[in-house]
Amino acid sequence: MSTDSTVAVILAAGKGTRMKSNRVKALFPLCGKPLAAYPIHAAREAGIERVVLVVGHQAVAVKAEIGDGVEYALQQPQQGTGHAVMVTEEVLKGFTGTIFVHVVDAPLLPAEMIRHLVQAHRESGNAATLLTFRPVDPAHYGRIVRNADGSVARIVEFRDAAPEIRAIDEVNSGTYCFAAPLIFEMLREITPDNDQGEYYLTDVVERLIARGQRVGAVVAPDERMTAGINDRAQLAEAEANLRDGIRRRHMLNGVTLLDPASTFIDEDVEIGHDTVIHPFTLIYGNTKIGEDCIVGPSCQLFDAVIEDNCEVISSRIEQSIVRNGARVGPFSRLRPGCDIGPGVIIGNYSELKNTKMGRNSGAHHVGYLGDATVGEGVNIGAGTITCNFDGKKKHPTKIGARAFIGSGNLLVAPVEIGDDALTGAGSVVTRDVPAGKVAFGVPAKVVKDREK
């Protein structure tokens, strides 16, 4: 089914008062992405290329986070769901087709359900098609009353419903398809004659039915698809549902999760097959893990790249690359900007920041390397620290290939240790050490050539 004549309108203007936050609801993180990203992505996956995001509270922040991939309409002030669609009329001027309307705080609606709803709407020729569901507890939802032919006769709010109407278990989700430009004609006819002084899309549905237009409904097979997020408890429930699906997807793709319940994986994470994830591991953002890796237990990875055949044990890695066959941990931290070369070992209680380690080098025990470039085959002794900050500026340290840095060294940057050089244990290196030389002492002095 082509969806070229379908536009998605995502309502994201509300503040989200019940979240009790200074952050607008649309930007609350859910499995590593803002809430607003989910309905946008689902619409695109369903084949709807054109998306209009209705913004209001913190509109500038929302636009900055979501970017230029969508069109925007400003709802200011916020006067209900009908008003939110009203403000898209100028953006959609001249559009004839289907408008799919969805709220930003119902992020679990899958693309296949959107496709089904749009297809049912278009094939039926309905003026409007509602997405409905049958909850375990219909509670105070508005009930869907159908005609004998299955079309929608009316939506009855719980407070207005007689007992026989309240017995109906089909309720409105707040997601719709409308025919354009008819929807805008109907919006101009409704009024905010209610306690809230707002314009409601349900009033449009009533107006269409009164005009003799056909309104249909499609039932979502699982009420979780339509679940809304109004507070942080519901946000946690949505996150749990999403994470279950994410974990299952990775396991079906050949990843071993030894304890799925204690493993947290964000939506955009990629993991290669035959990788084993141990318990209490958190994998966030755009992290990519290759094949045949061992990760965990108790790791935290943030926007990291872990190539094939790596081992990361009980460590934290942020915005860094660990290349093929390298090993990190236990109890190590790679801060942003690190590039750990193939076969490198970063051992117990080592911290690195903005540091490049060459192939087969190692910092095996307790130390800090910051703003450093380390060549191939280098041994960094236990307790070595690069003194890279003079109180005002950061300075680089360069260590050449096959150099041997003794235990307990302080490398006072800017400083360069040449290829095949050696520094003695306990040295404070304040000057460059030429290639192939031996230096030791406080401050370190060059004393002889390094023995081959």
Secondary structure, DSSP 4 states (H G I P E B T S, - for coil): ---TTEEEEEEE----GGG-SSS-GGG-EETTEETTHHHHHHHHHTT--EEEEEE-TTHHHHHHHH-TTSEEEE-SS---HHHHHHTTTTTTTT--EEEEEEETT-TT--HHHHHHHHHHHHHHT-SEEEEEE--S--TTPPEEEE-TTS-EEEEE-GGG--HHHHT---EEEEEEEEEETHHHHHHTT----STT----HHHHHHHHHHTT--EEEEE-S-GGGG----SHHHHHHHHHHHHHHHHHHHHHTT-EESSGGGEEE-TT-EE-TT-EE-SSEEEETT-EE-SS-EE-SS-EEES-EE-TT-EE-S-EEES-EE-TT-EE-SS-EE-TT-EE-TT-EEEEEEEEES-EE-TT-EEEEEEEEESEEE-TT-EE-TT-EEE-B-SS-B--EEE-TT-EEPTT-EEESSEEE-TT-EE-TT-EE-S-B-TTEEEEETTEEEEEEPP-
